[in-house]
């Protein structure tokens, strides 16, 4: 069995596999104690394990399915072997508590043997560890000061307008469908209704540039030429909408455009890269006062590493742009 919290990712896998895909690829709520026995599955693969929550209860949970058992323990309990794929620096919400330490604790509780494997590199960003380490250095994950040097293989560029990026992404998409997408920090509202003409509201506005977010889940009548929010990453129509961390996490594209909003900002007096909670429109992040900066940096670290061949960036805050440029080779 395969389990993942991300509806876009599981639905994409189900579509790829076709008939019967929904049997093997599931959300995490399938593995609750009332529905699964201990060691029921031989192997359970858990992807995006950093998105595991405290428990599996939610507003639609039936009374007979409610449980006090932590979600992590459920996933260890129900399989003889559970494999967790996790990145401790991709946690983006306070309700998501998945961590390597929590996996170890649950394994010990069920006297499970633990094997840890570290993936030293990845195929995103053309396997460029230098780029990945630079992103982490700029965002403050390490004290090591690194300079980004132009890579002939991986194309990283900063642009003066989001429309310039979109023009390039559209050309890439024409050459190869589903190879390019635009994403952004959640710094613009997400309209849950269409406009008076029945069209999606172009919420992401920057000067003359305007595009709609992925289709809001409350919009049941999808305008022609658009797709449901969880189909944004793998349906060709997604190129016409801006994605966010919740639809992009877990996916990769040949080329990614990233709009970095005012939620990532520089304190001009200290020169320190921080975060501004007043800039976010994400209701979940607004509740994350204590961990807001950590979550914002995790979000942009994730978005900036979705590209296989290139990443094109626009900054709404020019002090933040300069902060990045100062750490790049001229």
C-alpha positions as CSV (number, residue, x, y, z in Angstrom):
1,X,0.0,0.0,0.0
2,X,1.0,3.6,-0.6
3,X,-0.2,6.5,1.7
4,X,0.2,10.2,1.4
5,X,-1.7,13.2,2.8
6,X,-1.5,15.2,-0.5
7,X,-4.7,14.8,-2.5
8,X,-3.1,16.3,-5.6
9,X,-0.3,13.7,-5.4
10,X,-2.4,10.7,-4.7
11,X,-5.0,11.7,-7.4
12,X,-2.2,12.2,-9.9
13,X,-0.9,8.7,-9.1
14,X,-4.3,7.2,-9.4
15,X,-4.8,8.8,-12.8
16,X,-1.4,7.6,-14.0
17,X,-2.1,4.0,-12.9
18,X,-5.7,4.0,-14.2
19,X,-8.2,1.4,-13.1
20,X,-7.6,0.1,-9.6
21,X,-5.3,3.0,-8.7
22,X,-7.5,4.1,-5.9
23,X,-7.1,0.7,-4.2
24,X,-3.3,1.0,-3.9
25,X,-2.8,4.8,-3.5
26,X,-4.7,6.3,-0.6
27,X,-4.8,9.2,1.8
28,X,-3.6,8.5,5.4
29,X,-7.1,8.3,6.9
30,X,-7.5,4.8,5.4
31,X,-5.1,3.3,8.0
32,X,-7.1,4.2,11.2
33,X,-7.4,1.4,13.9
34,X,-11.1,0.9,13.3
35,X,-10.4,-0.1,9.6
36,X,-7.0,-1.9,9.8
37,X,-5.6,-4.7,11.9
38,X,-2.1,-4.7,13.3
39,X,0.4,-5.9,10.7
40,X,-2.4,-6.1,8.1
41,X,-0.2,-5.0,5.3
42,X,3.2,-6.4,4.3
43,X,4.6,-3.1,3.1
44,X,3.3,0.4,3.5
45,X,5.0,3.3,1.8
46,X,4.4,6.7,3.3
47,X,5.3,9.6,1.1
48,X,5.6,13.2,2.3
49,X,5.9,11.9,5.8
50,X,6.6,15.4,7.2
51,X,2.9,16.1,6.5
52,X,1.7,13.5,9.1
53,X,-0.7,15.0,11.6
54,X,-1.2,14.5,15.3
55,X,-4.1,12.2,14.7
56,X,-6.5,11.1,12.0
57,X,-9.6,12.8,13.4
58,X,-11.2,15.5,11.3
59,X,-14.6,17.2,10.9
60,X,-16.0,14.4,8.8
61,X,-14.7,11.5,10.9
62,X,-17.5,9.1,11.9
63,X,-17.9,8.5,15.7
64,X,-17.0,4.9,15.3
65,X,-13.8,5.8,13.5
66,X,-12.5,8.5,16.0
67,X,-9.3,7.5,17.7
68,X,-6.8,8.8,20.3
69,X,-4.0,7.0,18.6
70,X,-1.4,9.3,17.1
71,X,-1.3,9.1,13.3
72,X,2.3,8.1,13.2
73,X,1.7,5.1,15.5
74,X,-1.2,4.0,13.3
75,X,1.1,3.9,10.3
76,X,3.7,1.8,12.1
77,X,1.1,-0.5,13.7
78,X,-0.8,-1.5,10.6
79,X,2.1,-2.8,8.5
80,X,4.9,-5.3,9.0
81,X,7.2,-2.9,7.2
82,X,6.5,0.8,6.9
83,X,8.8,3.0,4.8
84,X,8.7,6.7,5.4
85,X,10.0,9.2,2.9
86,X,10.6,12.4,4.8
87,X,12.3,15.8,4.6
88,X,12.3,17.5,8.0
89,X,12.6,20.9,6.3
90,X,9.4,20.6,4.4
91,X,7.0,21.0,7.3
92,X,4.8,24.0,6.5
93,X,1.9,23.9,9.0
94,X,1.6,23.6,12.7
95,X,-0.9,20.8,12.4
96,X,1.7,18.7,10.5
97,X,4.0,17.1,13.1
98,X,5.8,14.5,11.0
99,X,9.5,14.3,11.9
100,X,12.3,11.7,11.9
101,X,12.3,11.8,15.7
102,X,8.6,11.0,15.8
103,X,9.1,8.0,13.4
104,X,11.8,6.7,15.7
105,X,9.6,7.0,18.8
106,X,6.7,5.2,17.2
107,X,9.0,2.4,15.9
108,X,10.4,1.9,19.4
109,X,7.0,1.8,21.0
110,X,6.0,-1.1,18.6
111,X,9.5,-2.7,19.0
112,X,10.1,-2.3,15.3
113,X,13.6,-2.6,13.9
114,X,14.7,0.7,12.5
115,X,16.8,1.2,9.3
116,X,17.7,4.7,8.3
117,X,18.8,5.6,4.7
118,X,19.9,9.1,3.8
119,X,19.3,10.3,0.2
120,X,22.4,12.3,-0.5
121,X,21.1,14.0,-3.6
122,X,18.1,14.3,-5.9
123,X,17.2,14.5,-9.6
124,X,15.5,17.9,-9.2
125,X,17.7,20.9,-10.1
126,X,19.7,18.6,-12.4
127,X,21.1,16.9,-9.3
128,X,22.9,20.2,-8.4
129,X,23.8,19.9,-4.8
130,X,25.6,23.3,-5.0
131,X,22.3,25.0,-5.9
132,X,20.4,23.1,-3.1
133,X,23.1,24.0,-0.5
134,X,23.0,27.7,-1.7
135,X,19.2,27.9,-1.3
136,X,19.6,26.5,2.3
137,X,22.4,28.9,3.0
138,X,20.5,32.0,1.8
139,X,17.4,31.0,3.8
140,X,19.5,30.5,6.9
141,X,19.4,26.7,7.5
142,X,23.2,26.8,7.9
143,X,25.8,29.4,8.9
144,X,27.9,28.6,5.9
145,X,28.0,31.5,3.4
146,X,27.7,30.2,-0.1
147,X,27.7,32.0,-3.5
148,X,25.6,30.8,-6.4
149,X,27.6,30.4,-9.5
150,X,25.9,30.1,-12.9
151,X,25.4,26.5,-13.8
152,X,25.4,25.4,-17.4
153,X,23.0,22.6,-16.5
154,X,20.5,24.2,-14.1
155,X,19.0,27.6,-15.2
156,X,18.4,29.8,-12.2
157,X,17.4,33.5,-13.0
158,X,15.8,36.4,-11.2
159,X,13.4,38.5,-13.4
160,X,12.1,42.0,-13.2
161,X,8.4,41.0,-13.7
162,X,6.3,37.9,-13.3
163,X,5.0,38.3,-16.9
164,X,8.5,37.8,-18.2
165,X,8.6,34.5,-16.4
166,X,5.1,33.5,-17.6
167,X,6.1,34.2,-21.2
168,X,9.0,31.7,-20.9
169,X,6.9,29.1,-19.1
170,X,4.2,29.2,-21.8
171,X,6.9,28.5,-24.4
172,X,8.2,25.6,-22.4
173,X,4.7,24.3,-22.0
174,X,4.1,24.4,-25.7
175,X,7.2,22.3,-26.3
176,X,6.3,19.7,-23.7
177,X,2.9,19.7,-21.9
178,X,3.0,19.7,-18.0
179,X,6.7,20.7,-18.1
180,X,6.2,24.2,-16.6
181,X,4.2,25.8,-13.8
182,X,4.0,29.1,-11.9
183,X,3.8,29.0,-8.1
184,X,3.7,31.7,-5.4
185,X,3.7,32.3,-1.7
186,X,0.2,32.6,-0.3
187,X,0.3,36.4,-0.2
188,X,-2.9,37.0,-2.2
189,X,-6.5,36.1,-1.3
190,X,-8.0,32.9,-2.8
191,X,-11.5,33.6,-4.2
192,X,-14.1,30.9,-3.4
193,X,-16.5,32.2,-6.0
194,X,-16.3,33.0,-9.8
195,X,-16.9,36.6,-11.0
196,X,-20.1,38.0,-12.5
197,X,-19.1,36.4,-15.9
198,X,-18.6,33.0,-14.3
199,X,-14.8,33.3,-14.7
200,X,-12.1,32.7,-12.1
201,X,-11.0,35.8,-10.3
202,X,-7.4,36.8,-11.1
203,X,-6.4,37.0,-7.5
204,X,-2.6,37.1,-8.0
205,X,-2.1,40.7,-9.1
206,X,1.3,42.5,-9.5
207,X,1.2,45.6,-11.6
208,X,-0.1,44.6,-15.1
209,X,0.3,40.9,-14.3
210,X,-2.8,39.0,-13.1
211,X,-3.6,35.3,-12.9
212,X,-6.0,33.1,-10.9
213,X,-5.0,30.7,-8.2
214,X,-5.9,27.0,-8.6
215,X,-9.7,26.6,-8.6
216,X,-11.0,27.0,-5.1
217,X,-12.6,23.7,-3.7
218,X,-15.9,25.6,-3.1
219,X,-16.3,26.4,-6.8
220,X,-18.2,23.4,-8.0
221,X,-18.9,24.6,-11.5
222,X,-15.4,24.8,-13.0
223,X,-15.1,27.4,-15.8
224,X,-14.3,25.9,-19.2
225,X,-10.6,25.5,-19.8
226,X,-9.7,25.1,-16.1
227,X,-9.4,22.1,-13.8
228,X,-10.0,21.3,-10.1
229,X,-7.4,22.5,-7.6
230,X,-5.9,19.0,-7.1
231,X,-5.5,18.5,-10.8
232,X,-3.4,21.6,-11.3
233,X,0.0,19.9,-11.4
234,X,-0.8,17.1,-13.9
235,X,-3.4,18.4,-16.2
236,X,-2.2,20.7,-19.1
237,X,-4.8,23.4,-18.2
238,X,-2.9,24.0,-14.9
239,X,-0.4,26.3,-16.8
240,X,-3.1,29.0,-16.8
241,X,-3.2,29.2,-13.0
242,X,-0.8,29.9,-10.1
243,X,-0.1,27.1,-7.8
244,X,0.9,27.2,-4.1
245,X,2.8,25.0,-1.7
246,X,-0.2,22.7,-1.1
247,X,-0.6,21.8,-4.7
248,X,3.1,21.8,-5.7
249,X,4.6,19.9,-2.8
250,X,5.6,16.4,-4.0
251,X,5.7,17.3,-7.7
252,X,8.4,18.4,-9.9
253,X,8.5,20.2,-13.3
254,X,11.2,20.8,-15.9
255,X,10.8,24.5,-15.2
256,X,9.3,26.3,-12.3
257,X,8.4,30.0,-11.9
258,X,8.4,31.3,-8.3
259,X,6.8,34.5,-7.1
260,X,8.3,35.3,-3.6
261,X,5.8,37.5,-1.8
262,X,6.2,40.0,1.1
263,X,6.0,37.2,3.6
264,X,9.7,36.6,3.1
265,X,11.4,39.9,4.0
266,X,14.7,41.5,5.1
267,X,15.0,43.6,8.2
268,X,16.8,46.6,6.6
269,X,18.4,47.7,9.9
270,X,19.9,44.3,10.7
271,X,20.2,42.8,7.3
272,X,18.6,39.6,8.5
273,X,16.2,37.6,6.4
274,X,13.0,37.0,8.3
275,X,9.2,36.8,7.7
276,X,6.2,39.1,7.9
277,X,3.1,37.4,9.1
278,X,0.9,40.4,8.1
279,X,1.7,39.6,4.5
280,X,0.2,36.1,4.4
281,X,-3.3,35.3,3.3
282,X,-3.0,31.7,4.5
283,X,-5.5,31.2,7.4
284,X,-3.5,28.2,8.7
285,X,-0.2,30.1,8.7
286,X,-1.8,33.0,10.5
287,X,-2.3,30.7,13.5
288,X,1.3,29.7,13.4
289,X,2.8,32.8,15.2
290,X,5.6,31.0,17.0
291,X,6.7,29.0,13.9
292,X,5.7,31.4,11.1
293,X,9.3,32.2,10.0
294,X,10.3,28.6,10.0
295,X,7.2,27.6,7.9
296,X,7.6,30.4,5.4
297,X,11.3,29.5,4.8
298,X,10.3,25.8,4.4
299,X,7.7,26.8,1.9
300,X,10.1,28.8,-0.3
301,X,12.8,26.1,0.1
302,X,10.3,23.6,-1.3
303,X,9.0,25.8,-4.1
304,X,12.5,26.9,-5.2
305,X,13.5,23.2,-5.6
306,X,10.6,22.0,-7.7
307,X,12.4,22.6,-11.0
308,X,14.3,19.8,-12.8
309,X,16.0,22.1,-15.4
310,X,15.3,25.6,-14.3
311,X,13.9,28.0,-11.7
312,X,12.8,31.6,-12.5
313,X,12.1,33.9,-9.6
314,X,10.3,37.2,-9.1
315,X,10.4,39.1,-5.8
316,X,7.7,41.5,-4.7
317,X,10.0,42.9,-2.1
318,X,13.1,44.4,-3.6
319,X,15.2,44.3,-0.4
320,X,14.7,40.5,-0.4
321,X,15.7,40.4,-4.1
322,X,18.9,42.3,-3.3
323,X,19.6,39.9,-0.4
324,X,19.6,37.0,-2.8
325,X,21.5,38.9,-5.6
326,X,24.3,39.7,-3.1
327,X,24.8,36.0,-2.7
328,X,25.1,35.4,-6.5
329,X,28.1,35.6,-8.7
330,X,27.9,38.6,-11.0
